Amino acid sequence: MGDASTLDRLSLLAVVRWRDWRVRLLDVLVAAMFLWSSMYHALYEHYSAPLTATALALHLIGMRRICPWKSKGWPLGGFLVFTMIQSAV
């Protein structure tokens, strides 16, 4: 489980750049969701359901940015994305 979460964090780090308007929108949605859910004294799971789709979209954008990475001509990014997908299954 530790390796899979490390690779997931790598895909989220690839999304950190704010050049893309889609990433900015998703980040604003995540912040709004956390602010909205912090107004309640208890966590209601069905209110945080939209956060699942937002997190999935951020992971997919991160994987798209990792995929073209190369190291000495070897497709390192493709291997990392394949490893992330295999560790999730």
GUDREN-35120 format. One record per atom (N, C-alpha, C): residue in one letter; atom name; x, y, z. Coordinates in Angstrom, 2 decimals, decimal comma. Each point is the difference from the previous one (the first is absolute). Layout:
BEGIN
+---------+-------+---------+---------+---------+
: residuo : atomo :       X :       Y :       Z :
+---------+-------+---------+---------+---------+
:       A :    CA :       X :       Y :       Z :
...
+---------+-------+---------+---------+---------+
// end
This chain:
BEGIN
+---------+-------+---------+---------+---------+
: residuo : atomo :       X :       Y :       Z :
+---------+-------+---------+---------+---------+
:       M :     N :    0,83 :   -1,19 :    0,00 :
:       M :    CA :   -0,83 :    1,19 :    0,00 :
:       M :     C :    0,87 :    1,25 :    0,00 :
:       G :     N :    1,15 :   -0,05 :    0,64 :
:       G :    CA :    0,86 :    1,17 :    0,07 :
:       G :     C :    0,54 :    0,42 :   -1,36 :
:       D :     N :    0,37 :   -0,97 :   -0,84 :
:       D :    CA :    0,52 :    0,32 :   -1,33 :
:       D :     C :   -1,07 :    0,64 :   -0,87 :
:       A :     N :   -1,22 :   -0,49 :    0,07 :
:       A :    CA :   -1,07 :    0,56 :   -0,82 :
:       A :     C :   -0,30 :    1,44 :    0,40 :
:       S :     N :    0,00 :    0,28 :    1,29 :
:       S :    CA :   -0,29 :    1,38 :    0,41 :
:       S :     C :    1,14 :    0,93 :   -0,37 :
:       T :     N :    1,24 :   -0,49 :    0,00 :
:       T :    CA :    1,13 :    0,83 :   -0,42 :
:       T :     C :   -0,11 :    0,36 :   -1,47 :
:       L :     N :   -0,36 :   -0,97 :   -0,83 :
:       L :    CA :   -0,16 :    0,28 :   -1,42 :
:       L :     C :   -1,18 :    0,93 :   -0,26 :
:       D :     N :   -1,06 :   -0,14 :    0,79 :
:       D :    CA :   -1,13 :    0,92 :   -0,14 :
:       D :     C :    0,40 :    1,42 :    0,35 :
:       R :     N :    0,82 :    0,15 :    1,01 :
:       R :    CA :    0,48 :    1,35 :    0,35 :
:       R :     C :    0,87 :    0,58 :   -1,11 :
:       L :     N :    0,73 :   -0,86 :   -0,70 :
:       L :    CA :    0,80 :    0,46 :   -1,12 :
:       L :     C :   -0,89 :    0,56 :   -1,11 :
:       S :     N :   -1,12 :   -0,66 :   -0,26 :
:       S :    CA :   -0,90 :    0,50 :   -1,04 :
:       S :     C :   -0,65 :    1,30 :    0,43 :
:       L :     N :   -0,26 :    0,17 :    1,29 :
:       L :    CA :   -0,57 :    1,26 :    0,47 :
:       L :     C :    1,03 :    1,12 :   -0,02 :
:       L :     N :    1,28 :   -0,33 :    0,22 :
:       L :    CA :    1,03 :    1,03 :   -0,08 :
:       L :     C :    0,18 :    0,50 :   -1,43 :
:       A :     N :   -0,28 :   -0,86 :   -0,96 :
:       A :    CA :    0,11 :    0,43 :   -1,40 :
:       A :     C :   -1,10 :    0,98 :   -0,38 :
:       V :     N :   -1,05 :    0,06 :    0,80 :
:       V :    CA :   -1,13 :    0,88 :   -0,29 :
:       V :     C :    0,17 :    1,37 :    0,64 :
:       V :     N :    1,00 :    0,17 :    0,84 :
:       V :    CA :    0,14 :    1,21 :    0,80 :
:       V :     C :    0,06 :    1,27 :   -0,85 :
:       R :     N :    0,46 :   -0,09 :   -1,21 :
:       R :    CA :    0,10 :    1,19 :   -0,84 :
:       R :     C :   -1,38 :    0,57 :   -0,29 :
:       W :     N :   -0,10 :    1,32 :    0,10 :
:       W :    CA :   -1,29 :    0,67 :   -0,17 :
:       W :     C :   -0,18 :    0,57 :   -1,39 :
:       R :     N :    0,79 :   -0,42 :   -0,97 :
:       R :    CA :   -0,14 :    0,55 :   -1,35 :
:       R :     C :   -1,31 :   -0,43 :   -0,66 :
:       D :     N :   -0,45 :   -1,16 :    0,31 :
:       D :    CA :   -1,19 :   -0,55 :   -0,64 :
:       D :     C :   -1,25 :    0,45 :    0,75 :
:       W :     N :   -1,00 :    0,51 :   -0,71 :
:       W :    CA :   -1,21 :    0,48 :    0,65 :
:       W :     C :   -0,81 :   -1,14 :    0,61 :
:       R :     N :    0,14 :   -1,22 :   -0,55 :
:       R :    CA :   -0,72 :   -1,14 :    0,57 :
:       R :     C :    0,50 :   -0,33 :    1,40 :
:       V :     N :    1,31 :    0,08 :    0,19 :
:       V :    CA :    0,58 :   -0,29 :    1,31 :
:       V :     C :   -0,42 :    1,08 :    1,00 :
:       R :     N :    0,00 :    1,25 :   -0,43 :
:       R :    CA :   -0,43 :    1,07 :    0,89 :
:       R :     C :   -1,45 :   -0,19 :    0,43 :
:       L :     N :   -0,85 :   -0,37 :   -0,95 :
:       L :    CA :   -1,41 :   -0,22 :    0,31 :
:       L :     C :   -0,17 :   -1,15 :    0,99 :
:       L :     N :    0,70 :   -1,09 :   -0,24 :
:       L :    CA :   -0,11 :   -1,15 :    0,89 :
:       L :     C :    0,54 :    0,32 :    1,39 :
:       D :     N :    1,09 :    0,77 :    0,08 :
:       D :    CA :    0,53 :    0,40 :    1,30 :
:       D :     C :   -0,98 :    0,88 :    0,76 :
:       V :     N :   -0,67 :    0,89 :   -0,71 :
:       V :    CA :   -1,01 :    0,85 :    0,64 :
:       V :     C :   -1,17 :   -0,86 :    0,48 :
:       L :     N :   -0,39 :   -0,99 :   -0,79 :
:       L :    CA :   -1,08 :   -0,90 :    0,43 :
:       L :     C :    0,38 :   -0,80 :    1,24 :
:       V :     N :    1,24 :   -0,47 :    0,07 :
:       V :    CA :    0,46 :   -0,74 :    1,18 :
:       V :     C :   -0,01 :    0,91 :    1,23 :
:       A :     N :    0,49 :    1,23 :   -0,16 :
:       A :    CA :    0,01 :    0,93 :    1,13 :
:       A :     C :   -1,41 :    0,33 :    0,45 :
:       A :     N :   -0,90 :    0,21 :   -0,95 :
:       A :    CA :   -1,39 :    0,30 :    0,36 :
:       A :     C :   -0,65 :   -1,19 :    0,71 :
:       M :     N :    0,32 :   -1,21 :   -0,45 :
:       M :    CA :   -0,57 :   -1,19 :    0,64 :
:       M :     C :    0,49 :   -0,14 :    1,44 :
:       F :     N :    1,28 :    0,25 :    0,22 :
:       F :    CA :    0,52 :   -0,08 :    1,37 :
:       F :     C :   -0,60 :    1,10 :    0,89 :
:       L :     N :   -0,14 :    1,19 :   -0,53 :
:       L :    CA :   -0,62 :    1,07 :    0,78 :
:       L :     C :   -1,46 :   -0,31 :    0,31 :
:       W :     N :   -0,71 :   -0,51 :   -0,99 :
:       W :    CA :   -1,39 :   -0,33 :    0,20 :
:       W :     C :   -0,17 :   -1,11 :    1,03 :
:       S :     N :    0,83 :   -1,04 :   -0,07 :
:       S :    CA :   -0,13 :   -1,11 :    0,94 :
:       S :     C :    0,48 :    0,36 :    1,40 :
:       S :     N :    0,83 :    1,04 :    0,12 :
:       S :    CA :    0,46 :    0,40 :    1,33 :
:       S :     C :   -1,06 :    0,77 :    0,76 :
:       M :     N :   -1,08 :    0,39 :   -0,67 :
:       M :    CA :   -1,07 :    0,72 :    0,68 :
:       M :     C :   -0,88 :   -0,92 :    0,84 :
:       Y :     N :    0,07 :   -1,30 :   -0,22 :
:       Y :    CA :   -0,82 :   -0,95 :    0,74 :
:       Y :     C :    0,81 :   -0,58 :    1,16 :
:       H :     N :   -0,69 :   -0,38 :    1,04 :
:       H :    CA :    0,68 :   -0,57 :    1,16 :
:       H :     C :    0,38 :   -1,46 :   -0,21 :
:       A :     N :   -0,62 :   -0,65 :   -0,98 :
:       A :    CA :    0,33 :   -1,39 :   -0,33 :
:       A :     C :    0,18 :   -0,11 :   -1,51 :
:       L :     N :    0,75 :   -1,00 :   -0,40 :
:       L :    CA :    0,23 :   -0,20 :   -1,43 :
:       L :     C :   -1,10 :   -0,90 :   -0,57 :
:       Y :     N :   -0,73 :    0,52 :   -0,94 :
:       Y :    CA :   -1,01 :   -0,78 :   -0,70 :
:       Y :     C :    0,60 :   -0,43 :   -1,33 :
:       E :     N :    0,12 :   -1,32 :   -0,19 :
:       E :    CA :    0,72 :   -0,53 :   -1,15 :
:       E :     C :   -0,61 :    0,40 :   -1,33 :
:       H :     N :   -1,31 :    0,09 :   -0,07 :
:       H :    CA :   -0,61 :    0,30 :   -1,29 :
:       H :     C :    0,27 :    1,44 :   -0,43 :
:       Y :     N :    0,36 :    0,88 :    0,92 :
:       Y :    CA :    0,35 :    1,37 :   -0,39 :
:       Y :     C :    1,40 :    0,07 :   -0,62 :
:       S :     N :    0,86 :   -0,95 :    0,33 :
:       S :    CA :    1,35 :    0,02 :   -0,56 :
:       S :     C :    0,12 :   -0,88 :   -1,24 :
:       A :     N :   -1,09 :   -0,49 :   -0,53 :
:       A :    CA :    0,04 :   -0,83 :   -1,21 :
:       A :     C :    0,55 :    0,75 :   -1,21 :
:       P :     N :   -0,31 :    1,29 :   -0,21 :
:       P :    CA :    0,59 :    0,70 :   -1,16 :
:       P :     C :    1,52 :    0,10 :    0,09 :
:       L :     N :    0,54 :   -0,09 :    1,20 :
:       L :    CA :    1,45 :    0,05 :    0,17 :
:       L :     C :    0,68 :   -1,21 :   -0,63 :
:       T :     N :   -0,69 :   -1,13 :   -0,08 :
:       T :    CA :    0,55 :   -1,19 :   -0,62 :
:       T :     C :    0,25 :    0,23 :   -1,49 :
:       A :     N :   -0,96 :    0,57 :   -0,68 :
:       A :    CA :    0,18 :    0,28 :   -1,42 :
:       A :     C :    1,09 :    1,04 :   -0,23 :
:       T :     N :    0,08 :    0,99 :    0,88 :
:       T :    CA :    1,03 :    1,03 :   -0,12 :
:       T :     C :    1,39 :   -0,60 :    0,22 :
:       A :     N :    0,14 :   -0,86 :    1,00 :
:       A :    CA :    1,29 :   -0,65 :    0,24 :
:       A :     C :    0,39 :   -0,90 :   -1,16 :
:       L :     N :   -0,95 :   -0,71 :   -0,57 :
:       L :    CA :    0,28 :   -0,84 :   -1,15 :
:       L :     C :    0,47 :    0,83 :   -1,19 :
:       A :     N :   -0,66 :    1,13 :   -0,22 :
:       A :    CA :    0,40 :    0,88 :   -1,11 :
:       A :     C :    1,40 :    0,55 :    0,20 :
:       L :     N :    0,34 :    0,39 :    1,23 :
:       L :    CA :    1,35 :    0,49 :    0,28 :
:       L :     C :    1,04 :   -1,09 :   -0,20 :
:       H :     N :   -0,31 :   -1,24 :    0,40 :
:       H :    CA :    0,93 :   -1,10 :   -0,22 :
:       H :     C :    0,20 :   -0,27 :   -1,49 :
:       L :     N :   -1,07 :    0,05 :   -0,76 :
:       L :    CA :    0,13 :   -0,25 :   -1,44 :
:       L :     C :    0,81 :    1,09 :   -0,70 :
:       I :     N :   -0,20 :    1,25 :    0,40 :
:       I :    CA :    0,80 :    1,09 :   -0,57 :
:       I :     C :    1,47 :   -0,19 :    0,37 :
:       G :     N :    0,25 :   -0,41 :    1,25 :
:       G :    CA :    1,38 :   -0,25 :    0,43 :
:       G :     C :    0,64 :   -1,14 :   -0,78 :
:       M :     N :   -0,76 :   -1,06 :   -0,26 :
:       M :    CA :    0,55 :   -1,12 :   -0,77 :
:       M :     C :    0,29 :    0,42 :   -1,43 :
:       R :     N :   -0,83 :    0,84 :   -0,58 :
:       R :    CA :    0,27 :    0,49 :   -1,35 :
:       R :     C :    1,28 :    0,82 :   -0,05 :
:       R :     N :    0,30 :    0,72 :    1,08 :
:       R :    CA :    1,22 :    0,80 :    0,02 :
:       R :     C :    1,24 :   -0,84 :    0,31 :
:       I :     N :   -0,18 :   -1,10 :    0,69 :
:       I :    CA :    1,14 :   -0,87 :    0,33 :
:       I :     C :    0,37 :   -0,88 :   -1,20 :
:       C :     N :   -0,97 :   -0,37 :   -0,80 :
:       C :    CA :    0,22 :   -0,97 :   -1,08 :
:       C :     C :    1,14 :    0,35 :   -0,96 :
:       P :     N :    0,20 :    1,24 :   -0,42 :
:       P :    CA :    1,10 :    0,26 :   -0,96 :
:       P :     C :    1,40 :    0,08 :    0,62 :
:       W :     N :    0,14 :   -0,17 :    1,31 :
:       W :    CA :    1,32 :    0,08 :    0,63 :
:       W :     C :    0,92 :   -1,07 :   -0,58 :
:       K :     N :    1,26 :    0,38 :   -0,24 :
:       K :    CA :    1,00 :   -0,96 :   -0,49 :
:       K :     C :    1,27 :    0,16 :    0,82 :
:       S :     N :    0,70 :   -1,10 :    0,16 :
:       S :    CA :    1,28 :    0,00 :    0,68 :
:       S :     C :    0,99 :   -0,77 :   -0,87 :
:       K :     N :    0,96 :    0,71 :   -0,56 :
:       K :    CA :    1,00 :   -0,60 :   -0,89 :
:       K :     C :   -0,64 :   -0,75 :   -1,15 :
:       G :     N :   -1,08 :    0,56 :   -0,53 :
:       G :    CA :   -0,68 :   -0,61 :   -1,14 :
:       G :     C :   -1,01 :   -1,07 :    0,35 :
:       W :     N :   -0,05 :   -0,41 :    1,26 :
:       W :    CA :   -0,95 :   -1,02 :    0,43 :
:       W :     C :   -1,30 :    0,67 :    0,43 :
:       P :     N :   -1,14 :   -0,58 :   -0,33 :
:       P :    CA :   -1,29 :    0,61 :    0,38 :
:       P :     C :   -0,32 :   -0,21 :    1,47 :
:       L :     N :    0,59 :    0,79 :    0,85 :
:       L :    CA :   -0,20 :   -0,11 :    1,45 :
:       L :     C :   -1,43 :    0,34 :    0,39 :
:       G :     N :   -0,57 :    1,04 :   -0,60 :
:       G :    CA :   -1,35 :    0,43 :    0,35 :
:       G :     C :   -1,05 :   -1,05 :   -0,31 :
:       G :     N :    0,12 :   -0,63 :   -1,16 :
:       G :    CA :   -0,94 :   -1,06 :   -0,35 :
:       G :     C :    0,06 :   -1,15 :    0,98 :
:       F :     N :    1,21 :   -0,34 :    0,44 :
:       F :    CA :    0,16 :   -1,07 :    0,99 :
:       F :     C :   -0,64 :    0,39 :    1,33 :
:       L :     N :    0,20 :    1,26 :    0,44 :
:       L :    CA :   -0,59 :    0,45 :    1,26 :
:       L :     C :   -1,52 :   -0,01 :   -0,04 :
:       V :     N :   -0,56 :    0,46 :   -1,12 :
:       V :    CA :   -1,46 :    0,00 :   -0,14 :
:       V :     C :   -0,53 :   -1,43 :   -0,01 :
:       F :     N :    0,68 :   -0,89 :   -0,72 :
:       F :    CA :   -0,40 :   -1,42 :   -0,01 :
:       F :     C :    0,06 :   -0,60 :    1,40 :
:       T :     N :    1,05 :    0,35 :    0,75 :
:       T :    CA :    0,15 :   -0,51 :    1,36 :
:       T :     C :   -1,10 :    0,54 :    0,91 :
:       M :     N :   -0,35 :    1,28 :   -0,16 :
:       M :    CA :   -1,09 :    0,56 :    0,82 :
:       M :     C :   -1,32 :   -0,72 :   -0,27 :
:       I :     N :   -0,28 :   -0,25 :   -1,26 :
:       I :    CA :   -1,26 :   -0,66 :   -0,35 :
:       I :     C :   -0,01 :   -1,44 :    0,52 :
:       Q :     N :    1,12 :   -0,70 :   -0,15 :
:       Q :    CA :    0,07 :   -1,38 :    0,47 :
:       Q :     C :   -0,08 :   -0,11 :    1,52 :
:       S :     N :    0,57 :    0,98 :    0,71 :
:       S :    CA :   -0,05 :   -0,05 :    1,47 :
:       S :     C :   -1,39 :    0,33 :    0,52 :
:       A :     N :   -0,80 :    0,71 :   -0,80 :
:       A :    CA :   -1,35 :    0,34 :    0,42 :
:       A :     C :   -0,96 :   -1,18 :   -0,18 :
:       V :     N :    0,35 :   -0,90 :   -0,89 :
:       V :    CA :   -0,91 :   -1,12 :   -0,29 :
:       V :     C :    0,19 :   -1,09 :    0,97 :
+---------+-------+---------+---------+---------+
// end
